[in-house]
Amino acid sequence: MDNNFKKEITSRPGGENLMMCYSCGSCTATCPISEIDDSFNPRLLIKKSLLGYKEEVLNNDDLWKCIQCRRCVAHCPQDVKFADIMRVLRNMSIEDGYYDKELKEKVDKLDKTVYQYRLDIVANHLNNSKDMDESIEVMIDSGDQNG
């Protein structure tokens, strides 16, 4: 156990709110990964970080499962910002040699690609909805003129 581990995390940008966690479980309850993978437990990762289980946390494949959807951030009553803490832990795991930088680069690229894909889907949907709204308005206007 490393009693300074939580201080290491909180000293980094994104990790400042770690010690605000009181283990309510909102992060895990709202996590889409936890819904499909019972082994992924954000609350447990936070708890182990607070208790000083540095090696167990930094050498844990679960660090890479988080998709950075930020549902945990939106639902946390203590504003712990778990997604930001995950990024800090990922960086620390690379710095300490548990994972290589290439994995982080791939995961970061995937996160950005998924985010952009989501924005594209929303934009397409909204544009299609606007086109449909405009078509309906044209039909209504042409109907008013003929009727």
C-alpha positions in Angstrom: 0.0 0.0 0.0 1.1 3.5 -0.8 -0.4 6.1 1.5 0.8 8.9 -0.8 -1.0 7.5 -3.9 -4.2 9.6 -3.4 -2.0 12.7 -3.0 -0.2 11.9 -6.2 -3.5 11.7 -8.0 -4.9 14.9 -6.5 -1.8 16.8 -7.3 -2.4 16.3 -11.0 -4.9 18.2 -13.2 -8.1 16.2 -13.3 -7.4 14.4 -10.1 -8.2 17.2 -7.7 -11.6 16.0 -6.6 -10.7 12.4 -5.8 -11.0 12.8 -2.0 -14.5 14.2 -2.3 -15.8 10.7 -3.1 -17.9 9.0 -0.4 -18.5 5.8 -2.4 -22.2 6.3 -3.1 -21.9 4.3 -6.3 -23.6 6.8 -8.7 -20.6 6.5 -11.0 -21.0 2.7 -11.3 -24.8 2.8 -11.5 -24.8 5.2 -14.5 -21.8 3.7 -16.3 -22.7 2.0 -19.7 -19.6 -0.2 -19.4 -20.7 -1.5 -16.0 -24.0 -2.4 -17.5 -22.4 -4.9 -19.9 -19.2 -5.8 -17.9 -19.8 -6.7 -14.3 -16.1 -6.6 -13.6 -15.9 -2.9 -14.4 -16.6 -1.0 -11.2 -15.7 2.7 -11.1 -16.5 3.0 -7.4 -14.1 0.2 -6.6 -11.3 1.9 -8.6 -11.8 5.1 -6.6 -11.9 3.3 -3.3 -8.7 1.4 -4.1 -7.1 4.7 -5.1 -8.1 6.3 -1.8 -6.8 3.4 0.2 -3.4 3.4 -1.5 -3.6 0.3 -3.7 -1.3 1.9 -6.3 0.0 -1.1 -8.1 -3.4 -2.8 -8.2 -5.0 0.3 -9.6 -2.3 1.2 -12.1 -1.8 -2.3 -13.3 -5.5 -2.8 -13.9 -7.0 -3.4 -17.4 -10.1 -1.6 -16.3 -8.4 1.7 -16.7 -8.7 1.3 -20.4 -12.4 0.2 -20.5 -13.8 3.7 -19.6 -15.2 5.3 -22.8 -15.2 8.8 -21.4 -18.9 9.3 -21.8 -18.9 11.4 -18.6 -22.2 10.0 -17.3 -20.4 9.5 -14.0 -19.4 13.1 -14.0 -23.0 14.2 -14.6 -24.5 12.1 -11.9 -21.9 12.4 -9.1 -23.3 14.3 -6.2 -19.8 15.2 -5.0 -18.4 16.4 -8.4 -15.6 13.8 -8.2 -15.2 13.8 -12.0 -14.3 10.1 -12.3 -13.7 10.4 -16.1 -10.9 12.9 -15.4 -9.5 10.8 -12.7 -9.4 7.8 -15.2 -7.3 9.9 -17.5 -4.9 10.8 -14.6 -4.6 7.1 -13.7 -4.0 6.1 -17.3 -1.1 8.6 -17.5 0.3 7.4 -14.2 0.1 3.8 -15.3 2.1 4.6 -18.4 4.7 6.7 -16.5 5.2 3.8 -14.0 5.6 1.3 -16.9 2.5 -0.8 -16.4 1.2 0.0 -19.9 2.9 1.5 -23.0 2.2 4.9 -24.5 0.9 3.3 -27.7 -2.1 2.0 -25.9 -3.0 5.4 -24.6 -2.6 7.0 -28.0 -4.9 4.3 -29.5 -7.5 4.8 -26.8 -7.4 8.6 -27.1 -7.8 8.4 -30.8 -10.7 6.0 -30.4 -12.4 8.3 -27.9 -12.1 11.3 -30.3 -13.3 9.2 -33.2 -16.3 8.0 -31.3 -17.1 11.5 -30.1 -16.9 12.9 -33.7 -19.0 10.0 -35.0 -21.6 10.9 -32.3 -21.6 14.5 -33.4 -22.0 13.5 -37.0 -25.0 11.3 -36.2 -26.6 14.1 -34.3 -25.9 16.7 -37.0 -27.3 14.3 -39.7 -30.4 13.7 -37.6 -31.0 17.4 -37.0 -30.4 18.3 -40.6 -32.9 15.6 -41.7 -35.4 16.8 -39.2 -35.0 20.4 -40.5 -35.4 19.2 -44.1 -38.6 17.4 -43.1 -39.8 20.4 -41.2 -39.2 22.6 -44.3 -41.0 20.1 -46.5 -44.0 20.1 -44.2 -44.0 23.9 -44.2 -43.9 24.0 -48.0 -46.8 21.5 -48.2 -48.8 23.5 -45.6 -48.0 26.7 -47.4 -48.9 25.3 -50.8 -52.0 23.8 -49.3 -53.1 27.2 -47.9 -52.6 28.8 -51.3 -54.7 26.2 -53.1 -57.4 25.9 -50.5 
